[in-house]
């Protein structure tokens, strides 16, 4: 990953995280969390963890944040009145941030910047041959089927539990809507 992209995604993630804790409007804070998740997904993709990056976008920035926004809107949260910030928690929080930053720079200064070891596709194809023939063939050709492997395992080995979890989530969502609905007399 080019260094400029790394810093761009790191800054997007950090600014989004700061906005989450500093914004008073819950909807704006939830949308700031989406930007933080997008920055984190960019960092994962820059580390060649494509599946984790895509799942970060789909699951967290998509599904989880829609659920958060749905709950925030159902609860009908009002903006809190502005209060003067207290000094002791503010100084304590800034002290923790400063200590963490010093530790982070101390650790990153000692870590060498070295290349990662290449993947042994032949050994991986022999390892995954009992699971799926298409996965082992693609590994033998020098391709890395991370999403294909996860899909094969989930939908071939755990299809019934996956469907049960889906139905349970649907029932829970309907239950939230029914419980949150105001009764009119």
N, C-alpha and C positions, 0 to 999 in steps of 0.2 A: 504494500500500500504506500503510495506517495505520502511524504511527510505532511504536505499541505492538506490532503484529504483527511489524514488522521487528526490534525489540529482542528479542521473544520467540524468534523463529527464530534470531537471531544468538546469543543466549545458549544455546539448545539445542545449536546447532552447536559453539560453543566449549567448553561443558561436556563434550559428547560427545568432542571431540578431546582435551581434557585427561584424560578418563577412559581413553582409548585408551592414552596413553603412561604413565599412572600405575598402572593396574591390573596386577597380576602374573598373574592367571588369564587365559589366552589366550581362553577362551570369553567371559568377561565383557568383555574388551577388544574382541572382535569385535562383541558386542552393543552396546557403547558406540559403536563405529564406525557401526552402523546408526542410532543416534539422531543422530549427527553428519550422516549422509547425509540423514536426514529433515529436519533443520534447514536444510540446504543446498537441498533441494528446495523447501521453503517459501519461501526467499529467491528462488529462480528463478521460482516462480509469482507472487510479489509483484512481480517485474520484468516480468510479462506474457509470460514465456517458458514457456508451459504445456507445450509438448512436451518441453523440456529438463527441467522439473521432474518430469513424469510418467516420463520415461526414467530420471531419477536414482533414483526410487523402484523402478521395475521392474527395471532392469538392476543398479544398484549395491547398493541396499538389499535387493533380492530375490535375483537370480541370483548375483552375485559374492560376497555375504556367505554365502549357502548353500554355495557352493564353498569359501570360507575355513573355515567351520565344519566342513564335511565333511573337509577336509584336516587340520584341528586334531584332530578326533576320530580320524582314521585314524592319525595320528602318535602319539597317546596321550601328549601332553605332560604332564609333571608340573609342579607348582608349584615354582618355584625357591626355594632357601633364602634367607631374608632376610639381606642383607649391609648393612653400614653404608655409606651413600652417600658417595662421594668428593667432596671439597670443590671441587677445580678444575673438573671437568665441570659441577657444579651451578652454580657462580658464572658460568662461561662461558655456560651455557644461559640463566640468568636475565639476563645482560647482553645477549644477543642478543634476548631477548623485550623487554627494556626499550628497546633501540635501535629495534626494529621498531615498538613502540607509539608512541614519540616521532615517528618518521617518518610513521606512519599519521595521527596527529592533526595533524601539520604539513601533510600533503597534503590531508586532508579539510577543514581550515580554509580552504584557498584555493579549493576547488571550489565554484562557484556552484550553487545548487539551482534548476534550471530545468526546465520542462516539455519532454517529448520532442516531436519533430515528428510530426504525424499521417501515416499511411500513405496514399500515393496509390494507391487501389484500381484506378482505371481504367488507369493505366500498368502496374500489376502484372498485370491481366487480359490486356492485350495481350502482355505478356512471356511469360506461361505458356500462351497459347492453343495453340501447337504441341504442348505436352506433354500436356495433358488438357483436354477440353472442359468437364468438370464443375468443374474447378478454376477455369478462366477465368470460367465463369458465376457461381460463388460469389463470386469476387473482384469481378466487375462489380456484384453485389448488395450489396457492402460487407462481406462476411464474409471472415475470414482462415482458410483451411483448411490450417494448418501440418501437422497429422498426416495429413490426406488427401494432401497433396502428397508427403510423405515416403513414405507407403505406396504411392502410385502409382509413384513412381520406383523403389523397391526391388523391388516385386513384378512390375512390368511390364518393367523394364529389366535387373534383376539377379537374376532368379529362380533360375537355375541356380547361380551362385556362392553364393547364399544357402543353397541346399540342400546344396551341397558342404561349406560351412563347418559346417552343422548336423551332417552325418555325421562330419566330422573331430572335432568336439567330443564326439560320442557315443563314437567310437573311443578318444579320449584318456581319457575318463572310465572306460571299461571297462578300459583299460590301467592306469590308476592303481589301480583296485580289484584287478586281477590281480597287479600288482607289489607291492602293499602287503599282500597276504594272506600270512600266515605259513605256511610249509610244515611239515607234520607228518610225521615219519618213523615 
